[in-house]
Amino acid sequence: MVFASPTPLPGTIYDNLTYGLRMAGLRDTTVIEERIVRSLQQAALWDEVKDRLHTSAYALSGGQKQRLCLARSLALEPDVILLDNPTSALDPLSTSMVEDSLYELKQDYTIIMVPHSVQQAARVADRAAFLLGGEVIEVGTRQQLFVNPADKRTEDYIVGRFG
């Protein structure tokens, strides 16, 4: 799970990435190192931090912290990644970097995301659901939901008539 506010753990970038692995009982340092590199690459953060893995995670920018949280989840090789507004506090460049990572990640992972905006959902989703007042109103492909919604409430929300 990656939350809306980036929440690195106290300690270094390296500590953040190894914490979950060690809690899961992984001790093989070769495997740990491979997962660190792979998860940082998948989160588009490797090139920015590869020379400072042993510096404080708190020294990262907001966008870097968010990508670190994503990398921390990816290091565990989950079946499903849950994202709660993962770009809500990020600048457009950081948002773009996270979205670019998601395009790649969705080839290998099931990603369930509460997006920052309708536009982001339309850019990133393969399938989407529109919920209103706790009720699932409509579920479909990106084309079905964002271009040709079946329910007027979905259309009204997408075009900005409410919400």
N, C-alpha and C positions, 0 to 999 in steps of 0.2 A: 504494500500500500504506500502510495506517495500522496502526501497531503498538500493542500493549497499553500500553506506556509512552509518554506523549506526549513526542515528541522534536523540539522546535522547533530550528531552526538558529540559530547565533549571529547576532545582529543584531536588527533591528526586525521588527515584524509585517509591514510592507510588504516588507522584504527576504525574509522567509520565503515570501511569496506570489509574488514575482517571480523567485525563483531558478530554479525549474523552467522557467518561461516563457522566461527568457533563455538557459538551457542548451539549450532546444529551438529557439533561434534567433529567437524572437519579439522584434521591436524596435519595433513600432508602439505608441506610448504610449497611444493611444486604446483599442486592443484590450486592452492590459495593464490599464488602469484599469477597463474594463468587466468583465474577468474577475475582478479583485480584488473588486469590489463584488458581483458575482453569486456568486462562490464563498463569500464571507463570509456573504451572505444565505442561501445554501443550507445552510451549516453552522450557521445560527442564531447567528452571532457579530457580524454587521454592527452592530447597534444598540449593542453593548457596546464596540466598538473603533473605530468610524468616526472619532472625534475624536482618536484616539491611534495612528494607523497607524505613526508614526515613533518609537514608544517600544519598548523592549526586549521581545521576545517572551517572555523569561524572567520578566517581571513579571506575566504572566497567571496566573490560578489553574489548577489541574490540569485542570478541566473545559474551561476556555477554551483551554488548550494543546492538548488533544485535539481540540477543534473547529477550532483553527487548523491542525493537521496534516491534518484532513479537508478543510478549505478549500484547503490547499496542493495536495492531490491533485486536488480538483475544478477548480482553476484550469487544469489541463492538459486538461480535458474528456476524460477517459479513457472507453474503452468498458466497462471493468470496474474495479470498486473492490474491493480485497481488504482486509478488516478482521480483525485478529487481536486478539480480546478488547478491542474498543475502549472498553469501559466498566469494565474490571476494577478500576481504581484510582480510580473516580469515586464521588462521593456520589450519593444517589438523585435529587436535583434535576438534576445534570449528566447522569446516566444518562438521565433522562427527556428532556432536551433533545437528546441525541445520538439517542435512539430516535425522537423526533419528526422530526428531520431525515431519518432513514433512511426513514420512511414516505413522505416527499415524494420523496426521491432515487430510491427504487426504481421510481418512475414513469418515470424517464429513464435510469437506469443499471442495469447488471447488478451486483449486489452479492453477493459471496461473503464470508461472515462466520463466523468461529469465535466463538460467543457466550460471554458471561460466565457464563450459566447456562441450564439447560433452560427455565426460565420465560421468559427473554429470547428464546430461540429461538422459543418458542411465540407470543410477542407479535409478533415482527418478521418471521418467515419467511413466505414464500409457499410455498416448497418447502424441504425439509430432508433431511439425510442423517444417519444414525447410523453411526458408525465405532467399531469395537472391536478393539483389538489390530492396527491397521493394515488391517483388513478392513471393507469396506462391507457393513453388515448389512442396511440398509433405506433406501430413498429414496422420498419421496412428498410429497404436499401437506401443509400444516400439519394439516389434519383427519385425513388418513391416519396420519401419524406420531405426532401428540400425543394424538389422541382414540381412534383405532382402529388401533394398530400391529399389523402382521401377524406380527412375530417376538417371541417371549417375552422375548428379551434386550433388545429395544428397550423393551418395556413395563416390564421390571424396572428399567431405567435411569431412565426417565421418572418412575416413581412413587417412586424413591429406594431401591429394594431393594439397589442397589449403585452405586458410583461416588461 
